[in-house]
Amino acid sequence: MMLLKKGTAVLAAGFMAMSLAACSSNSSSGNASEKKEVAPVEKEGDKTVVRFWHAMGGDTQKVLDNIVQDYNESQDKYEIKAEFQGTYEESLTKFRSTKTSKTAPALVQSSEITTKYMIDSGKITPVQEWMDKDNYDTSQLEEAITNYYTVDDKMYSMPFNSSTPVLIYNKDAFKEAGLDPEKAPRTYSELQRAAKALTKKEGNSTKQYGFSMLNYGWFFEELLATQGGLYVDQENGREGTAEKATFQGKEGERIFNLLNDMNKEGSLGNYGTNWDDIRAAFQSKQVAMYLDSSAGVRNTIDTADFNVGVAYIPHPDEVDPEGVIIGGASLWMTNMVSDETQQGAWDFMKYLATKEVQAKWHTGTGYSSINPEAYEEELVKEQYKKYPQLRVTVEQLQSTKTSPATQGAHISVLPESREAIVKALESMYEGKDPKQALKEAAEATERAMKLSNRTTQK
C-alpha cells in the first residue's frame, strides 16, 4: 500500500499550511470547478496529451504503466502521460504550487485524507460533472468505495487504489497455542483472550506478542467507524462544517481501554509508527496478530514461512459492526486544462473502471476493485485459488453498511488529527490515563479545526 508518511509532525504541519492556503484562495467548495485560464491543448501527433500525476512506485508502478500502455494502444484520440511524482505528500506539495501551463496535469492521484483539501483547492472539476454529461452509470462501482468520495450527493473524484484494514494472523501460532486457526477473533474479548494465549515469555522478555496495532490514526478511525462512532460533529462533517471532535466518546474509549489493558498485561507489542517494523515483527514471529492494509495481504502471504490467516477487524462485544472506511487514493480532474483534455482524462477514468482493467489492477497490486464485476473475471478467480484470504477483504468491504461513520470524516485537518491520535496512543502506553489521552487528542483536533474554519470563512 502506498502510504503517506502519516504519523509525523512534519507532514501534519505541512498539510495544515497547504489546507489553510487552499481555504484562503477558495472560500467555498462550490467554486472548485470554476475555470478561469486553461492550458492550451497539448498534442503528440494526432493525439491529445493527458498528463497524469501519480504516486505509485515499485511493482505497483509497473502494473500501472502496463495499464496506461494498453489504453494508449487501444485508441487513437488520447495519449496518457503517466508521471510519477514521488510519495503522496511530495506529489501534493507539487500540485499545490502548480499553475496553469502546457505541462499542468489533467489527472492527479491523491490520498483519501486529502479529500476536503482537494475540494477546497479551487483547482479541480468534480468528476460528477463528466458523469452527468455522459450519463455514466455509477451503480456499476462499489458503493462502499464511492461513498467516501461523495459529498452532498456529488462525486468529486474517481476511486482508484482502494484498500481497507484487516486482521492478519499466524495460523501456525494459533495451532500451537491451542486455538482454532480457522476462527479468528471477532470481538474485543475474543481478541484479548487470544492475545494472552499467543503471548510467549522468556524470563523477563517477550518472545512473541499476541497482538499489535501500528500507532497510526487510520486504524483508530476504522475501529471507531465499525462501531458506528463519528469522528467529528455535523454527521462526520458531511452535513456541514465540523467544529467539534466526537471520537472521545464511548466508542473511542472502548478502543483506548482495550489497547491499554492489553499493553498492561503484556500481550500488546508496540512497534511505533513504522509499517516495515510491524510487518517484519510478524514475519519473524515476534507478533502473532496485527492490523494491516488489505493491499499488503498478498505480499505478507508470499513472504511468510507459515500459514497466514486474514479476518475482519475486531469490534466490541456489545456492538453490531457497521463495516470499514475506505483507504487508499482517488483520481482528481484538474480545471487547469481544456475541455478537450478533460474529455481525454474522463475517457481514461472510464477505462480504468472497467471490470477487465480492475481485474488486472486488483490481482497485480492487491488493491480492491472499484468495479465489483471484476471479481467474476477468470484472472481474479485464478488468483483466489492461490490466495483465498483475499476473499475476506472483499467480503468485509461489501458487507459494510452505508452511514456517516463508514463514509469517514470530512475535515481538512485530518492529518493533524491523526498525529494527535498517535501522540495520545504513545502517551497512554507510557502510563497516561486513556480517557485523558483521548481528551487531549480531541482538544488538539478542535484547535486545528477552529483555525482552519476561521481561515475558510475569511
N, C-alpha and C positions, 0 to 999 in steps of 0.2 A: 504494500500500500504506500503510495507516495504521500508523504505527510509533511505538513508544516512543522517547523521546529517549535511546536507549541510547548508551553511549559517554561518558556524563557522570558525573562523580563525584557530583553531586547526586542523580541517580537511584539510583545504586548504594547510597549511604549511606541514602537514604530507604527504599529497598526492604529493606535489612538491618534497619532499625528495625521495619518492618512484619512482616518474617519472624520476628524474634525475639519480637515481641509475640504473633503468632499461635501460635508454639510454646509460649509460656508459658501461654496460655489453653487450649491443647488439645494435650496431650502425645502423642496418637496419632490417626492419620487415621481410626481406627475410630470415633471419636466425631463424625466430620464430619457425619453425617446425623441426629444426636440432636436431637430437638425439645424445647424447653422452653416458652417463651412464643411464641405466634404472633400476628400481627396479625389483627384482625377482617376478615372478607370485605368488600371494597370493591365497591360496586355503581354502575353507571351505567345507570339504568333497570332492565331485567331482566338485564342482562349483568354478569358478574363481571369486574372490572377486573384486568388483569395488567400490572404495571409492568415495563418492560424498559429497563434502563440499557445504553447502548451508546457506542462511541467513534468511530462512523463520521461523518465530516464531509464537507463539499463535495458533489461529484457523487455520491459513494458513499451519502451520507445520503439523497439524493433517491431513489435506487434502493430503498433500504431502506424509506423512508416509503411508497413506492408498493406495496411488497410487504405491508407492515403494513396499509395501507388495503384492499388486496384481501382479506386474511384477515378483517379485521373485517366486511367486507361479505358474506363468503361464508357466515357462520353467525350465529346469534343467541344464543350462550351466553357468549362471551367478548369483551372489548374490550381489545386490546393498546394500552398507552400507551408508545410508544417515546420515551425521554427521553435526549437527547444529554448526556453528562457530561464532554465535553472529551476530551483525549488519554487513552490507556490509563493512564498513571500518575496523571493527575488523577482519573479515574474510580475507580481502585484506592484512592487515598487517601480518597476519599469513602466508598467501600464499607467500608473499614477502620474508619471511625468510625460507621458506620450501626448503629442499634439497631432493635429491633422496633417498628414503628409502622404506621399506616394507609398511609403512603406508601413503606414499605420495598419494594424491588424484589423481584420473583419471579424475574427473569432478569437476569443480569449478564454482559456480554461482557468477557472478559479475555484478554490475550495469552498465547501459548503458554509463555513463560518463567515465568509466574506459577502454573503448574500445581501444583507442590508446595505453594506458599504457600496456594492456594485450598483444596486438600485438607486442609491442616493448620489452616485458619482457624476451624473449628468452626461455620461459617455456611452450609454447603452440604449439599444432599442429592444423593448420587451419582445421575446420570441413569439408571444401571443399575437402580435400584430401580423406576423407572417403566417401563423397558423390560421388566423381568421381569413386572411386574403386567399389562402389555399384550401380553405375548408378542411383542414387537416384533422383527422380523427385521433384525438388524444386518448381515446379509450383503449387503443392498442398498446399504450405504455403502462408500465407498472404504477398503479395508483399510489402505493406506499412510497414510491420514489418521487413522483411528480408533486405530491402534496407538499413536500419540503420547499420546492421552488415556486409554489403558487401563493400569491398574496392577493386578497380581495378578488378571488376568482380569476386572477390574471397570472399566467405562467411567464415568468421573467427570463428564465434560461432553460436550455435543454439539458436534462441529466446526461451524464456521460460515464464517468468511472464512479460507480456507486458501491458502497460497502456497508456492512453492519457489524456490530460486536458479537462475538460468540465465546462460549466457554470451551477451551481446549484442554484435554486431559490425557494422561498416560494410562492406557488401558492395562498395561502390564503391572503398573504400580497398584492399580485397583485390585487386580487378582491377588497380588502379594499381600495386600492389606485385608483381604477377605471381603472386598466389596464387589458388587456386580459391575463388571466392565461395560455392560450394555445398558446400564441405568445410571446416567449421570445425575448429580443432584440438581433439583429444580428450585427448591425453596431455600431460604436462608438457613433454616435449621438443618436441612439435609446437607447443605454446603459446609456448615460449621462442623457437623459430625464427621463428614467425610474427610475434611481437612485435618481434624485431630487424628483420625485413623491413619492417614497418609504421612503424617509428620514423623520423621526419624531423627532421633537424638543420638549423639555420640559424646558422652561426657557432658561438658558444658557447651558444646557446639551443636548446631543443627545440620544434619547431613542432607535432609530433604524436607522442605516446607510443603505443607498440604496445599496451600493456595497462595496466589499472588495477583495483585492488580497494579498495573502501572500507575504512577502518580500523574494522572492525565485527566483533565476536566471532561473530556468526551465520554469516558466511561461513567463518570458520576451522572452526567446528563442522561445517559442511556438507562442506568439503574433507577433514576428518578422518573423518567418517562414511562417505563414499563409498569410503574405503579399508578400511572395517570397523574403524576405530580407535575405541576407547572413550574417552570424556571423563573419566570417573571409575571407580573400582572398583565392586565389587558389581554387575557387569553393567550399568554406567551408572546405578547407584543404583536399579535396578528389582528386584533380588533381596535388597535390604537397604539399610541406611543407609550411604551412601558416606562414606568417610573420607579417601581418597587421590585425588589427581589423577593421571590416566594419560595425558593428552593430550600430555605432554612426551616421549613415546616416539618410536619411529622414524616413525610416521605424522605426528606433529606436526612433527618435524624436517624431514621432506620438504617440508612446506608452507612453513615459515620459510626453509629453504635456497633454495627456488625463488624466493620473493619477494626474498630478499636478493641472490641472483645477478642477477635482473632489475633490481633497484634499482641495483646497482653498475655494470651495463653500460649503464644509461641508458634502458632500454626500458619501465620501470615509472613511471607517473605517480602521484604521491601527492596525493590531494585530500582528505586528512583524514577526518573523520567525518561530513561533511555530504552527505546524499543529493542535495540540489539541486545542489551543486557538481560532483559527479562526472557527474550526468546532463547538466548544462549543458556540461561539457567534451566529452562525447560528441556532443551536438547541434552544437557549434561546431567539431567535427572536431579537437579537441586530443588526443583519445584514440580509438583505433580499435576496441578491445575492452575490455569491462569486465563485472563480475558485477553482476547486479541481481535484484530480485524478479520473479517471473513476473507478479505483479499490475501491474507497471509496463510490461509489454511493449506493450500496445495504444497507450498514450499516447506511448510512445517512437516507435513507428512513425508515428503521426499527426503528430507534431511534427518529424520528421526530413525534410530535403530531399535525402535519399539513401536507397538501398535498405538496409534493416535485416535482418540475419540473427539467428536465435536458435538456440542449441545447448545441449547438456548441459554441466554443469560439468566441468572437466578432472580427470584423475586421473593418478597416477604411472604410468609406462610398465609397471612390473612388477606392477601391481595389476589385478584383475578388479573393476570398480566395483560397489558394492552399491546405489547409488542416493542418495536425498536424505532429509533430515529435513523434516517439515512445519513451516511457519512460520504466522504469522497469529494467529488467535484462535478461541476457542470460547465457547459459552454455558453458564453455570453456573446451576443452580437453587438458590435460597436456601432455608434452612429457617426463615426468619422469617415465612413466610406459611402460610395454612391449606392443608389437603389440596385443598379446592375450588379455591383459587387455583393451587396447584401443578398440578392437573389441567389448568387452562387453559394454564399455561406449557408443559406437556408436549404438549398438543394443537397449540400453535403451533410447537413444535420439530419435530413430525412434519410439519407443513405446510411448514416451511422446507426439509425434507429431500426433498420430493417432486421428481421429475425436472422437472416443469414450472416450479416455482419456482426450482430450481437452475439451469435453463437461463437464466432471466431474470437471476439473480444473476451467473452466470458471464459472460454476454455484456454485462451492464451495468457490471460492475466490473473484470473481468479476473481475479478470484479463481477458483481451481479449484473444480469442482463436487464436493460431498461425495457425490453420487449419480452414479455412472458412466453411468447410463441417460440423464442429461441431455444427454450428448454426441451422442445419437442424435436429439434434438429438432430440428425444422426450423429453429428460431430459431438454434441453435448451428451447424448445417450452413451456413446462410446467412452467418453471421459468418466461418466458417472459409474461405469463398471469398474474402473480403476480407483476412483475416488468417490465412493458412496457417501462419504462425510459431507461432500459439497451440497447434497440434497438438503441437509439440515439448515444450511444458511439460507437457501431459497424458501424452505417451508416456514422458517421463522419470519422472514420478511413478508411473505404472502399472507401470513396469519395475523399480521399487525392491523389493529383497529385504527381507523382514521379519527384523530382527535387533535386538539391543540397541543396536547402533550407529545404525541408521536410526530407532529409536524416540526417540533423543535422551536427553540427560542428565536424570535426575530428581533435582534438588537445588534447595533453596530459595534458594541464594545464586548462582544462575546470572547475574543481572545484575552482581553484584560480580566474578564470574569473567570475564565478558565485558569489563568495564572493565579488568581485569588484562591481558587479551589485547591490548586496544587500546594500553595503555601499553607492552607488550612489543614490538608492531609499531613503535610510534613510536621506541622506544629502539634497535631494530635498524636502522631506516632512518637513524638518527643515528650508527651505527657500532658498536653493541654486538654481540658475538658472538651469532648466532642461538640456539645451544644455551643460553647463559647467559640470554638474554632470556626464552626459553621456560621455563627452570627457575624464574625469578623469578615468572612468571605462575602456575606450578603451586604454588609456595610460598604466594603470596597467596590462591589458591583454597583451599588446605588450611587456612590460618588462618581463613578465613571459614567453612568447613565445620565446623571444630573448635568455633568459638564457637557456631554455630547448633545443632550436635548437642548440645553441653553444655547449652544452654538447653532444648532439647527434652526432655532426659532428666530435667529437674527435676520 
